[in-house]
Amino acid sequence: MLKLYGFAASNYFNMVKLALLEKQLSFEVVPLFGCQSPEVLAVSARGKVPVLGTDDGFISETDVILRYIEETSPQRPLLPESPFARAQLWTIAKEIELYIELPARLCYAEVIFGGRPTPADLKAKARRDLIKGFTALAQRGRFAPYVAGERFTVADLYFLYSVDLARQVGEQLFELDLLEGMPKAQALLARLAQNPNAQRVAADRDADWPVFMARIKGLGRTAS
Ligand SMILES: N[C@@H](CCC(=O)N[C@@H](CS)C(=O)NCC(=O)O)C(=O)O
């Protein structure tokens, strides 16, 4: 059986978890916090989660895991058939990761974990990058009703578990609604929140959140 290593407060972990649930695959969750301990590095060379445990070994990096899941379990597809459509879809996913999730992440310590204030230079960079990232998303996303069109795809996984956090950063640090002028994207967030599997993921995340916060406070650091 597939094993999903990670923790329920992690947005990347939740992307993979929702993919597995949507594809109705059996999997076992193995609790693992990203860090540099030898035990974690034996599973994930960069010390990050999620990791997928397979009969052949471990797979790291969310996009790589999602590709593996799709290749090995094509039923209930989360990617389109045509290579061009797939490329377009991965472009949206990649742009959300690099130009929305990662800039927002610079500010998670302050906004999401209530920790240290974001240094001014990083804050300015995050603001610039987020505005450009959301402009790209507005241009590429179809939101009809899903990010790439009629079907739920991996682009929706990246959207759901990145845009909500980035939006909190925009609101709290920059007084910006990053989804302003994107009513269809706002409607999609509301639609995805109704998805029963996404609700299960959210319930697990909410249950895990106090444990996660206690852990990072105990370590005297903020998650990255
Ligand atoms: N590029 C990675 C990012 C995963 C990631 O940043 N995971 C966080 C948890 S949400 C983590 O493990 N952080 C621990 C660390 O960096 O030490 C992916 O796509 O899976």
The ligand as an ORCA input file, in Angstrom:
! r2SCAN-3c Opt
* xyz 0 1
  N       9.000     21.766     -3.120
  C       8.444     20.935     -2.076
  C       7.975     21.833     -0.943
  C       7.496     21.035      0.271
  C       7.604     21.841      1.549
  O       8.045     23.015      1.574
  N       7.234     21.201      2.658
  C       7.335     21.834      3.942
  C       6.075     21.582      4.750
  S       4.701     22.425      4.011
  C       8.490     21.191      4.707
  O       8.668     19.993      4.676
  N       9.299     22.019      5.397
  C      10.344     21.534      6.236
  C      11.707     22.102      5.945
  O      11.889     22.793      4.931
  O      12.594     21.839      6.746
  C       7.309     20.078     -2.636
  O       6.799     20.427     -3.720
  O       6.955     19.061     -2.055
*
